């Protein structure tokens, strides 16, 4: 079953295949190369950026039958067992279900037994921040003075919840959110190998929606595949987005004082079963692009072409650059940002969105009277 899920099928099994975490990979590779390996590591970062994947590849590098290596073979008995999650000397623990101090004491009772097949007995604690205060205290001594054959790798999404007494005994690495262009190229590469046809604009939208998480991007890709075709229309339908022409028309008419047109447009948008949070986000991205272009390149043609915008987008951005000042664009962004945060307070999302638009209209209406 898992072979049909892209996040499982395309999980990296070598450091070279990990995307967007070069600073962490470099440190681990050098540690393996010099064979000076700290006993306790903390990998922190958002969901789906590669914490557990890197931990498992690290375990393969420590356990490979070819020797301690930054390039585990992936073919020996130990490497294959790690891939299958059946290696006796790799113990993966879900800290969310092992929060009690009694659970940690059970682990400590057997921790001094030497490894069965590998050089090291490796403990990977996932969601490490979920342990209780007493559990952290129980681990302190063993982390500070572990047996030579014990290695700890702790993965967490909330580093601030881990006590400083634990942090001071570990090497810490913060994994970055993955750049949307890296996600786009990786998804594109995977779909090419899977022999899928796709619309590149759909993949760009998907890469942005993943919010820096490769796992989220792959899961969204699976979801898009299940819709039959990897098109912009389907990704918009899946995410509750609408065609950009509606967003462009909305922004263009903020200063035109054509209020009936604006609210007729909002009513039309609402018929698409739109996700209003995503709609506000899309508007913010457009305003951000316009401001960025205005600051970096007044002529903007070369800049726009470098970022692969469509001809209609280029035409729209040029028109808006001549219609709005920098202060007005910044105001629009701030109003949208504030409105997005407070949308949940509205009677319903559509009313909340309309209140954001009304505030924008009132701003430009009052400004025109000055």
C-alpha positions as a LaTeX table, in Angstrom:
\begin{tabular}{lrrr}
\hline
Residue & $x$ (\AA) & $y$ (\AA) & $z$ (\AA) \\
\hline
Unk1 & 0.00 & 0.00 & 0.00 \\
Unk2 & 2.75 & 2.43 & 0.99 \\
Unk3 & 4.46 & 1.95 & $-2.39$ \\
Unk4 & 1.59 & 3.92 & $-3.96$ \\
Unk5 & 2.05 & 6.89 & $-1.60$ \\
Unk6 & 4.62 & 9.31 & $-3.00$ \\
Unk7 & 5.86 & 10.44 & 0.44 \\
Unk8 & 6.85 & 6.82 & 1.20 \\
Unk9 & 7.99 & 5.79 & $-2.27$ \\
Unk10 & 10.26 & 8.81 & $-2.74$ \\
Unk11 & 11.59 & 9.13 & 0.80 \\
Unk12 & 15.36 & 9.79 & 0.51 \\
Unk13 & 17.75 & 7.01 & 1.56 \\
Unk14 & 20.97 & 8.94 & 0.97 \\
Unk15 & 22.15 & 12.36 & 2.07 \\
Unk16 & 22.49 & 13.48 & $-1.55$ \\
Unk17 & 18.75 & 13.03 & $-2.09$ \\
Unk18 & 17.69 & 15.25 & 0.85 \\
Unk19 & 16.37 & 18.59 & $-0.39$ \\
Unk20 & 17.01 & 21.99 & 1.19 \\
Unk21 & 18.95 & 21.05 & 4.35 \\
Unk22 & 22.57 & 21.35 & 3.22 \\
Unk23 & 23.81 & 22.88 & 6.50 \\
Unk24 & 22.65 & 19.85 & 8.50 \\
Unk25 & 23.82 & 17.30 & 5.93 \\
Unk26 & 27.27 & 18.91 & 5.78 \\
Unk27 & 27.72 & 18.64 & 9.56 \\
Unk28 & 26.55 & 15.02 & 9.74 \\
Unk29 & 28.68 & 13.97 & 6.76 \\
Unk30 & 31.79 & 15.54 & 8.27 \\
Unk31 & 31.07 & 13.88 & 11.60 \\
Unk32 & 30.76 & 10.48 & 9.90 \\
Unk33 & 33.85 & 11.11 & 7.78 \\
Unk34 & 36.05 & 11.97 & 10.78 \\
Unk35 & 34.30 & 9.37 & 12.97 \\
Unk36 & 33.93 & 12.00 & 15.70 \\
Unk37 & 30.25 & 11.52 & 16.41 \\
Unk38 & 28.54 & 13.33 & 19.26 \\
Unk39 & 26.31 & 11.01 & 21.31 \\
Unk40 & 23.19 & 13.24 & 21.22 \\
Unk41 & 21.71 & 15.27 & 18.36 \\
Unk42 & 18.59 & 17.43 & 18.22 \\
Unk43 & 16.97 & 18.10 & 14.83 \\
Unk44 & 14.26 & 20.74 & 15.06 \\
Unk45 & 12.00 & 22.28 & 12.44 \\
Unk46 & 8.52 & 22.38 & 10.97 \\
Unk47 & 6.63 & 19.25 & 9.89 \\
Unk48 & 7.70 & 17.52 & 6.72 \\
Unk49 & 11.13 & 19.14 & 6.29 \\
Unk50 & 13.17 & 15.95 & 6.76 \\
Unk51 & 13.97 & 15.48 & 10.46 \\
Unk52 & 13.11 & 11.77 & 10.74 \\
Unk53 & 14.39 & 11.04 & 7.24 \\
Unk54 & 17.80 & 12.55 & 8.04 \\
Unk55 & 17.87 & 10.66 & 11.35 \\
Unk56 & 17.32 & 7.34 & 9.55 \\
Unk57 & 20.00 & 8.04 & 6.94 \\
Unk58 & 22.33 & 9.02 & 9.80 \\
Unk59 & 21.54 & 5.64 & 11.41 \\
Unk60 & 22.39 & 3.89 & 8.12 \\
Unk61 & 25.72 & 5.76 & 7.99 \\
Unk62 & 26.52 & 4.55 & 11.51 \\
Unk63 & 25.40 & 0.95 & 10.89 \\
Unk64 & 26.39 & 0.16 & 7.28 \\
Unk65 & 28.43 & $-3.04$ & 6.97 \\
Unk66 & 30.92 & $-1.19$ & 4.74 \\
Unk67 & 31.94 & 0.85 & 7.78 \\
Unk68 & 30.96 & 4.21 & 9.28 \\
Unk69 & 30.29 & 6.27 & 6.18 \\
Unk70 & 28.60 & 9.40 & 4.87 \\
Unk71 & 27.54 & 7.33 & 1.83 \\
Unk72 & 25.73 & 4.24 & 3.19 \\
Unk73 & 25.44 & 1.54 & 0.55 \\
Unk74 & 21.72 & 0.94 & 1.05 \\
Unk75 & 22.26 & $-2.68$ & $-0.08$ \\
Unk76 & 23.79 & $-4.48$ & 2.90 \\
Unk77 & 21.74 & $-6.39$ & 5.47 \\
Unk78 & 21.85 & $-3.56$ & 8.02 \\
Unk79 & 20.88 & $-0.81$ & 5.55 \\
Unk80 & 17.99 & $-2.88$ & 4.16 \\
Unk81 & 16.74 & $-3.61$ & 7.70 \\
Unk82 & 16.79 & 0.10 & 8.54 \\
Unk83 & 14.81 & 0.86 & 5.37 \\
Unk84 & 12.24 & $-1.75$ & 6.41 \\
Unk85 & 12.14 & $-0.46$ & 10.01 \\
Unk86 & 13.22 & $-3.89$ & 11.26 \\
Unk87 & 16.79 & $-3.21$ & 12.42 \\
Unk88 & 17.13 & $-4.40$ & 16.02 \\
Unk89 & 19.65 & $-1.74$ & 17.01 \\
Unk90 & 17.58 & 1.19 & 15.72 \\
Unk91 & 14.85 & 2.00 & 18.21 \\
Unk92 & 12.34 & 4.61 & 17.07 \\
Unk93 & 10.13 & 6.02 & 19.79 \\
Unk94 & 7.06 & 8.20 & 19.46 \\
Unk95 & 7.49 & 10.56 & 22.41 \\
Unk96 & 3.82 & 11.51 & 22.21 \\
Unk97 & 2.90 & 7.99 & 23.34 \\
Unk98 & 5.90 & 7.59 & 25.70 \\
Unk99 & 5.38 & 10.68 & 27.81 \\
Unk100 & 5.36 & 9.03 & 31.24 \\
Unk101 & 8.52 & 8.68 & 33.30 \\
Unk102 & 7.73 & 4.95 & 33.67 \\
Unk103 & 8.12 & 4.56 & 29.88 \\
Unk104 & 11.54 & 6.20 & 29.98 \\
Unk105 & 12.63 & 4.04 & 32.90 \\
Unk106 & 11.73 & 0.93 & 30.89 \\
Unk107 & 14.01 & 2.20 & 28.10 \\
Unk108 & 16.81 & 2.97 & 30.56 \\
Unk109 & 16.64 & $-0.56$ & 31.99 \\
Unk110 & 17.71 & $-2.10$ & 28.67 \\
Unk111 & 19.84 & 0.73 & 27.32 \\
Unk112 & 23.07 & $-0.72$ & 28.75 \\
Unk113 & 22.72 & $-3.94$ & 26.78 \\
Unk114 & 25.15 & $-3.75$ & 23.81 \\
Unk115 & 23.93 & $-3.68$ & 20.19 \\
Unk116 & 22.96 & $-6.99$ & 18.57 \\
Unk117 & 24.08 & $-6.44$ & 14.97 \\
Unk118 & 25.26 & $-2.86$ & 14.56 \\
Unk119 & 28.15 & $-0.85$ & 15.92 \\
Unk120 & 25.76 & 1.34 & 17.86 \\
Unk121 & 22.39 & 1.14 & 19.49 \\
Unk122 & 20.60 & 4.18 & 18.06 \\
Unk123 & 17.56 & 5.81 & 19.66 \\
Unk124 & 15.41 & 8.16 & 17.55 \\
Unk125 & 12.89 & 10.09 & 19.64 \\
Unk126 & 10.20 & 11.64 & 17.42 \\
Unk127 & 8.21 & 14.63 & 18.77 \\
Unk128 & 10.76 & 14.81 & 21.59 \\
Unk129 & 9.14 & 17.91 & 23.14 \\
Unk130 & 6.10 & 15.79 & 24.15 \\
Unk131 & 7.97 & 14.12 & 27.03 \\
Unk132 & 7.01 & 15.09 & 30.57 \\
Unk133 & 9.28 & 17.08 & 32.88 \\
Unk134 & 10.09 & 13.94 & 34.89 \\
Unk135 & 10.90 & 12.03 & 31.68 \\
Unk136 & 13.39 & 14.71 & 30.64 \\
Unk137 & 14.99 & 14.56 & 34.08 \\
Unk138 & 15.26 & 10.77 & 33.85 \\
Unk139 & 17.16 & 11.10 & 30.57 \\
Unk140 & 19.65 & 13.74 & 31.76 \\
Unk141 & 22.35 & 11.45 & 33.14 \\
Unk142 & 22.31 & 8.95 & 30.26 \\
Unk143 & 22.50 & 11.76 & 27.66 \\
Unk144 & 25.44 & 13.34 & 29.47 \\
Unk145 & 27.41 & 10.09 & 29.98 \\
Unk146 & 26.07 & 7.42 & 27.64 \\
Unk147 & 27.85 & 4.15 & 26.90 \\
Unk148 & 30.14 & 4.42 & 23.84 \\
Unk149 & 27.78 & 2.32 & 21.75 \\
Unk150 & 24.69 & 4.54 & 22.35 \\
Unk151 & 23.62 & 7.39 & 20.03 \\
Unk152 & 20.56 & 9.60 & 20.50 \\
Unk153 & 18.80 & 11.54 & 17.74 \\
Unk154 & 15.93 & 13.72 & 18.93 \\
Unk155 & 13.44 & 15.22 & 16.47 \\
Unk156 & 11.08 & 18.02 & 17.47 \\
Unk157 & 8.81 & 20.65 & 15.97 \\
Unk158 & 8.87 & 22.76 & 19.16 \\
Unk159 & 12.44 & 23.25 & 20.34 \\
Unk160 & 11.38 & 25.89 & 22.91 \\
Unk161 & 9.56 & 23.22 & 24.95 \\
Unk162 & 12.73 & 21.20 & 25.56 \\
Unk163 & 14.48 & 22.05 & 28.88 \\
Unk164 & 17.77 & 23.92 & 28.65 \\
Unk165 & 19.40 & 21.16 & 30.72 \\
Unk166 & 18.75 & 18.75 & 27.82 \\
Unk167 & 19.68 & 21.26 & 25.10 \\
Unk168 & 23.06 & 21.96 & 26.71 \\
Unk169 & 23.99 & 18.27 & 26.41 \\
Unk170 & 23.16 & 17.95 & 22.68 \\
Unk171 & 24.28 & 19.21 & 19.30 \\
Unk172 & 21.39 & 21.24 & 17.84 \\
Unk173 & 20.43 & 21.80 & 14.21 \\
Unk174 & 17.41 & 23.77 & 13.01 \\
Unk175 & 16.04 & 22.51 & 9.72 \\
Unk176 & 14.77 & 25.20 & 7.36 \\
Unk177 & 11.46 & 25.41 & 5.56 \\
Unk178 & 12.13 & 24.18 & 2.03 \\
Unk179 & 12.15 & 26.83 & $-0.68$ \\
Unk180 & 9.11 & 26.63 & $-2.97$ \\
Unk181 & 11.35 & 26.48 & $-6.06$ \\
Unk182 & 13.14 & 23.43 & $-4.60$ \\
Unk183 & 9.77 & 21.82 & $-3.89$ \\
Unk184 & 8.61 & 22.61 & $-7.44$ \\
Unk185 & 11.72 & 21.06 & $-9.01$ \\
Unk186 & 11.53 & 17.97 & $-6.79$ \\
Unk187 & 7.82 & 17.36 & $-7.52$ \\
Unk188 & 8.44 & 17.93 & $-11.22$ \\
Unk189 & 11.33 & 15.43 & $-11.18$ \\
Unk190 & 9.22 & 12.81 & $-9.36$ \\
Unk191 & 6.25 & 13.21 & $-11.73$ \\
Unk192 & 8.56 & 12.87 & $-14.73$ \\
Unk193 & 9.91 & 9.59 & $-13.32$ \\
Unk194 & 6.35 & 8.45 & $-12.59$ \\
Unk195 & 5.38 & 9.30 & $-16.21$ \\
Unk196 & 2.62 & 11.75 & $-15.28$ \\
Unk197 & 1.66 & 14.67 & $-17.48$ \\
Unk198 & 1.11 & 17.93 & $-15.62$ \\
Unk199 & 0.56 & 21.66 & $-15.90$ \\
Unk200 & 3.61 & 23.50 & $-14.52$ \\
Unk201 & 1.42 & 26.32 & $-13.21$ \\
Unk202 & $-0.51$ & 23.76 & $-11.16$ \\
Unk203 & 2.78 & 22.54 & $-9.63$ \\
Unk204 & 3.78 & 26.12 & $-8.80$ \\
Unk205 & 0.50 & 26.65 & $-6.94$ \\
Unk206 & 0.97 & 23.31 & $-5.16$ \\
Unk207 & 4.56 & 24.21 & $-4.17$ \\
Unk208 & 3.37 & 27.46 & $-2.56$ \\
Unk209 & 0.48 & 25.69 & $-0.79$ \\
Unk210 & 2.95 & 23.20 & 0.78 \\
Unk211 & 4.33 & 26.05 & 2.95 \\
Unk212 & 7.89 & 24.70 & 2.98 \\
Unk213 & 6.99 & 21.07 & 3.75 \\
Unk214 & 8.10 & 18.43 & 1.27 \\
Unk215 & 5.82 & 15.83 & 2.83 \\
Unk216 & 2.82 & 18.17 & 2.49 \\
Unk217 & 3.80 & 18.80 & $-1.13$ \\
Unk218 & 3.91 & 15.07 & $-1.90$ \\
Unk219 & 0.59 & 14.46 & $-0.13$ \\
Unk220 & $-1.00$ & 17.30 & $-2.10$ \\
Unk221 & 0.43 & 15.76 & $-5.27$ \\
Unk222 & $-1.19$ & 12.42 & $-4.37$ \\
Unk223 & $-4.45$ & 14.23 & $-3.81$ \\
Unk224 & $-4.16$ & 16.01 & $-7.16$ \\
Unk225 & $-3.37$ & 12.73 & $-8.94$ \\
Unk226 & $-6.55$ & 11.25 & $-7.44$ \\
Unk227 & $-8.54$ & 13.98 & $-9.22$ \\
Unk228 & $-7.50$ & 12.55 & $-12.58$ \\
Unk229 & $-5.53$ & 15.39 & $-14.19$ \\
Unk230 & $-2.73$ & 17.56 & $-12.79$ \\
Unk231 & $-4.16$ & 20.85 & $-14.04$ \\
Unk232 & $-4.48$ & 24.38 & $-12.67$ \\
Unk233 & $-8.25$ & 23.99 & $-12.68$ \\
Unk234 & $-8.05$ & 20.88 & $-10.47$ \\
Unk235 & $-5.51$ & 22.33 & $-8.03$ \\
Unk236 & $-7.67$ & 25.44 & $-7.66$ \\
Unk237 & $-10.72$ & 23.25 & $-7.06$ \\
Unk238 & $-8.80$ & 21.11 & $-4.56$ \\
Unk239 & $-7.43$ & 24.05 & $-2.56$ \\
Unk240 & $-10.53$ & 26.23 & $-2.84$ \\
Unk241 & $-8.73$ & 28.79 & $-5.01$ \\
Unk242 & $-10.06$ & 30.75 & $-7.98$ \\
Unk243 & $-8.63$ & 31.93 & $-11.30$ \\
Unk244 & $-6.24$ & 34.84 & $-10.93$ \\
Unk245 & $-8.27$ & 36.98 & $-13.32$ \\
Unk246 & $-10.86$ & 37.43 & $-10.55$ \\
Unk247 & $-8.18$ & 38.50 & $-8.07$ \\
Unk248 & $-6.66$ & 40.89 & $-10.62$ \\
Unk249 & $-10.08$ & 42.41 & $-11.31$ \\
Unk250 & $-10.72$ & 42.83 & $-7.57$ \\
Unk251 & $-7.43$ & 44.66 & $-6.93$ \\
Unk252 & $-7.77$ & 46.78 & $-10.08$ \\
Unk253 & $-11.17$ & 48.14 & $-8.95$ \\
Unk254 & $-10.25$ & 49.05 & $-5.36$ \\
Unk255 & $-9.60$ & 52.66 & $-6.45$ \\
Unk256 & $-12.23$ & 52.79 & $-9.20$ \\
Unk257 & $-15.13$ & 53.31 & $-6.74$ \\
Unk258 & $-17.23$ & 50.79 & $-8.71$ \\
Unk259 & $-18.71$ & 49.24 & $-5.60$ \\
Unk260 & $-21.45$ & 47.24 & $-7.30$ \\
Unk261 & $-18.87$ & 45.65 & $-9.57$ \\
Unk262 & $-16.66$ & 44.68 & $-6.61$ \\
Unk263 & $-19.46$ & 43.03 & $-4.62$ \\
Unk264 & $-20.91$ & 41.31 & $-7.67$ \\
Unk265 & $-17.43$ & 39.90 & $-8.18$ \\
Unk266 & $-17.27$ & 38.70 & $-4.56$ \\
Unk267 & $-20.68$ & 37.01 & $-4.96$ \\
Unk268 & $-19.44$ & 35.27 & $-8.10$ \\
Unk269 & $-16.27$ & 34.15 & $-6.29$ \\
Unk270 & $-18.39$ & 32.71 & $-3.45$ \\
Unk271 & $-20.13$ & 30.35 & $-5.90$ \\
Unk272 & $-16.82$ & 28.49 & $-6.42$ \\
Unk273 & $-16.88$ & 27.13 & $-2.84$ \\
Unk274 & $-13.75$ & 29.15 & $-2.23$ \\
Unk275 & $-11.46$ & 28.85 & 0.79 \\
Unk276 & $-11.50$ & 32.46 & 2.01 \\
Unk277 & $-8.24$ & 32.16 & 3.94 \\
Unk278 & $-6.48$ & 30.91 & 0.80 \\
Unk279 & $-8.13$ & 33.72 & $-1.20$ \\
Unk280 & $-6.72$ & 36.37 & 1.15 \\
Unk281 & $-3.32$ & 34.66 & 1.00 \\
Unk282 & $-3.40$ & 34.77 & $-2.82$ \\
Unk283 & $-4.21$ & 38.50 & $-2.73$ \\
Unk284 & $-1.32$ & 39.08 & $-0.30$ \\
Unk285 & 1.08 & 37.19 & $-2.59$ \\
Unk286 & 0.01 & 39.36 & $-5.55$ \\
Unk287 & 0.47 & 42.58 & $-3.54$ \\
Unk288 & 3.86 & 41.30 & $-2.35$ \\
Unk289 & 4.94 & 40.62 & $-5.95$ \\
Unk290 & 3.85 & 44.10 & $-7.06$ \\
Unk291 & 5.71 & 45.82 & $-4.21$ \\
Unk292 & 8.81 & 43.72 & $-4.83$ \\
Unk293 & 8.81 & 44.55 & $-8.52$ \\
Unk294 & 8.29 & 48.25 & $-7.75$ \\
Unk295 & 11.33 & 48.28 & $-5.46$ \\
Unk296 & 13.67 & 46.10 & $-7.53$ \\
Unk297 & 12.93 & 47.05 & $-11.11$ \\
Unk298 & 10.82 & 50.01 & $-12.22$ \\
Unk299 & 10.69 & 48.70 & $-15.78$ \\
Unk300 & 9.97 & 45.22 & $-14.40$ \\
Unk301 & 9.93 & 43.33 & $-17.72$ \\
Unk302 & 13.21 & 41.46 & $-17.22$ \\
Unk303 & 12.44 & 40.81 & $-13.57$ \\
Unk304 & 9.03 & 39.36 & $-14.38$ \\
Unk305 & 10.38 & 37.14 & $-17.13$ \\
Unk306 & 13.05 & 35.78 & $-14.75$ \\
Unk307 & 10.29 & 34.63 & $-12.40$ \\
Unk308 & 8.28 & 32.92 & $-15.17$ \\
Unk309 & 5.11 & 35.00 & $-14.80$ \\
Unk310 & 2.51 & 34.59 & $-17.53$ \\
Unk311 & 1.90 & 37.36 & $-20.09$ \\
Unk312 & $-1.43$ & 38.25 & $-18.47$ \\
Unk313 & 0.28 & 38.55 & $-15.08$ \\
Unk314 & 3.00 & 40.78 & $-16.52$ \\
Unk315 & 0.37 & 43.02 & $-18.13$ \\
Unk316 & $-1.58$ & 43.23 & $-14.87$ \\
Unk317 & 1.47 & 44.04 & $-12.73$ \\
Unk318 & 2.48 & 46.86 & $-15.08$ \\
Unk319 & $-1.02$ & 48.38 & $-14.88$ \\
Unk320 & $-1.12$ & 48.19 & $-11.08$ \\
Unk321 & 2.35 & 49.73 & $-10.78$ \\
Unk322 & 0.98 & 52.83 & $-12.49$ \\
Unk323 & $-2.27$ & 52.86 & $-10.49$ \\
Unk324 & $-1.12$ & 52.40 & $-6.86$ \\
Unk325 & 1.59 & 54.11 & $-4.81$ \\
Unk326 & 3.98 & 52.15 & $-2.60$ \\
Unk327 & 2.17 & 53.42 & 0.52 \\
Unk328 & $-1.19$ & 52.26 & $-0.88$ \\
Unk329 & 0.19 & 48.82 & $-1.73$ \\
Unk330 & 1.66 & 48.49 & 1.76 \\
Unk331 & $-1.70$ & 49.51 & 3.25 \\
Unk332 & $-3.49$ & 46.85 & 1.17 \\
Unk333 & $-1.08$ & 44.17 & 2.36 \\
Unk334 & $-1.43$ & 45.16 & 6.04 \\
Unk335 & $-5.25$ & 45.28 & 5.87 \\
Unk336 & $-5.34$ & 41.83 & 4.24 \\
Unk337 & $-2.88$ & 40.44 & 6.80 \\
Unk338 & $-4.87$ & 41.78 & 9.76 \\
Unk339 & $-8.15$ & 40.62 & 8.23 \\
Unk340 & $-6.76$ & 37.13 & 7.68 \\
Unk341 & $-5.78$ & 36.83 & 11.35 \\
Unk342 & $-9.23$ & 37.97 & 12.50 \\
Unk343 & $-11.33$ & 36.11 & 9.95 \\
Unk344 & $-12.36$ & 33.45 & 12.48 \\
Unk345 & $-14.08$ & 36.18 & 14.57 \\
Unk346 & $-16.57$ & 36.99 & 11.80 \\
Unk347 & $-20.11$ & 35.54 & 11.64 \\
Unk348 & $-18.91$ & 33.61 & 8.58 \\
Unk349 & $-15.81$ & 33.78 & 6.35 \\
Unk350 & $-17.58$ & 35.59 & 3.48 \\
Unk351 & $-18.77$ & 38.40 & 5.77 \\
Unk352 & $-15.27$ & 38.62 & 7.21 \\
Unk353 & $-13.80$ & 38.94 & 3.71 \\
Unk354 & $-16.38$ & 41.57 & 2.72 \\
Unk355 & $-15.48$ & 43.61 & 5.84 \\
Unk356 & $-11.83$ & 43.61 & 4.71 \\
Unk357 & $-12.91$ & 44.86 & 1.29 \\
Unk358 & $-15.21$ & 47.49 & 2.84 \\
Unk359 & $-12.31$ & 48.80 & 4.92 \\
Unk360 & $-10.20$ & 49.09 & 1.76 \\
Unk361 & $-13.03$ & 50.86 & $-0.09$ \\
Unk362 & $-13.56$ & 53.34 & 2.78 \\
Unk363 & $-9.83$ & 54.10 & 2.84 \\
Unk364 & $-9.71$ & 54.98 & $-0.86$ \\
Unk365 & $-13.06$ & 56.79 & $-0.71$ \\
Unk366 & $-11.86$ & 59.07 & 2.09 \\
Unk367 & $-8.53$ & 59.56 & 0.38 \\
Unk368 & $-10.21$ & 60.76 & $-2.83$ \\
Unk369 & $-12.00$ & 63.51 & $-0.84$ \\
Unk370 & $-8.75$ & 65.00 & 0.43 \\
\hline
\end{tabular}
